[in-house]
Amino acid sequence: MSFKIPLFDLNFDEREIEAVIKTINSKWVSMGPQCLKLEQKFSAMIGTQYSVSLSSNTAALHLAMIALGIQKGDEVIVPSYTFVASANSIRYVNAIPVFADISGVHDLSVDPIEIEKNITSKTKAILVVHFAGFPVDMNAIMSIANKYKLKVIEDACHGPLSEYKGKKLGSIGDVGCFSFFSNKNISTGEGGILTTNNEDIYQKVKLLRSHGMTTMSYQRASGHATAYDVVDLGYNYRLDDIRASIGNVQLDKLPGDLNKRSQVRRWYDKELKSIDSITVPFADNNEFVSNYILPIVLNDSDIKKREYVRTRLHEEGIQTSVHYPAIHQFSVYKEFSYPLPNTEYVADNEITLPMYSGLSELDVKYVVDTLRSILEDV
Ligand SMILES: *Cc1c(COP(=O)(O)O)cnc(C)c1O
């Protein structure tokens, strides 16, 4: 089905195409100079010392767990209201995900009070998710982490260039992890990056990205090395230069893209204000944010009503999504599950409206007018 207004649109043009052609013509298409350039640009952008390009954010989260020494039986506190990969990364190292509830319909971030309540002698780390690009209360998180000597992993997939008190998201905890999946703010098809100020973490992640080998094929091919040793049990989590060259163009376009998204968000805010049967989360935010998605929550609603509203929107040519079904309610997470009332309400009643830099004021008006008239007769 093709929609009048899709949920998301790629910000691609001739520049991405040219970058790919150039990389192919260079005859080096696996990890090489384009990946290195992407890492340097990314660190400069986020304000961190080190970045490691990877095949996905899931790979970044997995390597973060290993590099931070998270092991079998350790507990890691994580929101359930996020993409499943956030919690999966904890289980890859046989640690235990301990789910913390979100603050509520006005603030979909994990609640620091709920985090502190769940701390035990086994807790080793907190994994936070900056939902939709809006910052978690990092002062509260870092002070809990300092008090209990915990590591902090920022799953900053939604928030490249988003800010918290003058710092970029992903630069505040021990590590920041980002995704370049096609529907994110920076799209390369698949891809991700881990960023940190800790040199030990950086070296460990770089080693594990490529089989635990001491030299890389690009170094050998360019005559800088011949032999290698394998000093750790690593993975193949590399990005490649074709994707990295797209990423380098996307990074250049990101500030302009986010400025347009901020304008789209303001149009939405103005129009959505007149609908009192919904809550627009993060209305109080004053920071610069990425506006990765535009979530709304239906008031006094249930999942049946939400799905009815979405179906009607789809019939009018407006594509929507749901971010997210709660992880603790998935079959494979049954053994880690207990009631999380705020998460469960939002998971059942959230609707993600179209958000991308190419939306016009007229598009936004059409989406909101259609939503308003649907909500008036349910
Ligand atoms: C997209 C996303 C992931 C997964 O990223 P991949 O690059 O697809 O592995 C994890 N967490 C959050 C919050 C995401 O939005």
The ligand as an SDF file (V2000), in Angstrom:
LIG
                    3D

 15 15  0  0  0  0  0  0  0  0999 V2000
   16.9700    0.9920   15.9660 C   0  0  0  0  0  0  0  0  0  0  0  0
   17.1720    0.7480   17.4010 C   0  0  0  0  0  0  0  0  0  0  0  0
   17.9720   -0.3060   17.8540 C   0  0  0  0  0  0  0  0  0  0  0  0
   18.5820   -1.3090   16.9280 C   0  0  0  0  0  0  0  0  0  0  0  0
   19.5050   -0.7510   16.0270 O   0  0  0  0  0  0  0  0  0  0  0  0
   20.1130   -1.6550   14.8480 P   0  0  0  0  0  0  0  0  0  0  0  0
   21.1220   -0.7760   14.2040 O   0  0  0  0  0  0  0  0  0  0  0  0
   18.9820   -2.0030   13.9400 O   0  0  0  0  0  0  0  0  0  0  0  0
   20.7180   -2.8570   15.4820 O   0  0  0  0  0  0  0  0  0  0  0  0
   18.1580   -0.4270   19.2140 C   0  0  0  0  0  0  0  0  0  0  0  0
   17.6170    0.4280   20.0980 N   0  0  0  0  0  0  0  0  0  0  0  0
   16.8370    1.4420   19.6990 C   0  0  0  0  0  0  0  0  0  0  0  0
   16.2710    2.3660   20.7160 C   0  0  0  0  0  0  0  0  0  0  0  0
   16.5830    1.6330   18.3380 C   0  0  0  0  0  0  0  0  0  0  0  0
   15.7910    2.6300   17.9440 O   0  0  0  0  0  0  0  0  0  0  0  0
  1  2  1  0
  2  3  1  0
  2 14  2  0
  3  4  1  0
  3 10  2  0
  4  5  1  0
  5  6  1  0
  6  7  2  0
  6  8  1  0
  6  9  1  0
 10 11  1  0
 11 12  2  0
 12 13  1  0
 12 14  1  0
 14 15  1  0
M  END
$$$$
